[in-house]
Amino acid sequence: MREGAAEVRGPAPADLGGASRWGLRQRWGRLPVWARWVAVVYAVGFAQGACAHLLDLVRGGIHAYASYPHVAYQVYFISLVVLDPLAALLVVRLRRAGVWLACGVMITDVTANWTGNWPWIRDDPAQLLRPVGLLPITLFGLFVVVTNRSLRRAFSRTATRVSRTPGPR
């Protein structure tokens, strides 16, 4: 192999835009403290959701959600094995698209869970008080929807501040 044949030109693969040249640590450091906490809650919540859906898939295979009335629900819940960690990753990388994805996933997740579980809730409303199930999913969904706009703005301000700051030469 020729010397210099492996030379890489242009930005490093991890550099996904002008704002990322400072690195993830510096961008997290520029976020307000409240935004850091919100982003961590998002990441932990979506990581937990991904693990729960993955565990369901391992236990029940592709028919893990056969109790849901429509195939669309079953496909959606299986797709959360990919969508949940993607939302967590994008939020950790401080991408506004991650906040949008998180909001969309939670709106559809809460809706699908309520719709699919409605017959059991109607028969036994005490199921809502369980620490696992609809209550935490609904509360997390409300948290994501309520904090969505503010977190996107914080991510935008951080990216803008970083890109206006002259970089090392």
Secondary structure, DSSP 8 states (H G I E B T S, - for coil): --TTTT---SS-TT--SGGGGG-HHHHHHHS-HHHHHHHHHHHHHHHHHHHHHHHHHHHHGGGTTTTSSSHHHHHHHHHHHHHHHHHHHHHHTT-HHHHHHHHHHHHHHHHHHHHHHHHHHHH-GGGGG-SSSHHHHHHHHHHHHHHHHHHHHHHHHHHHHHHHS----
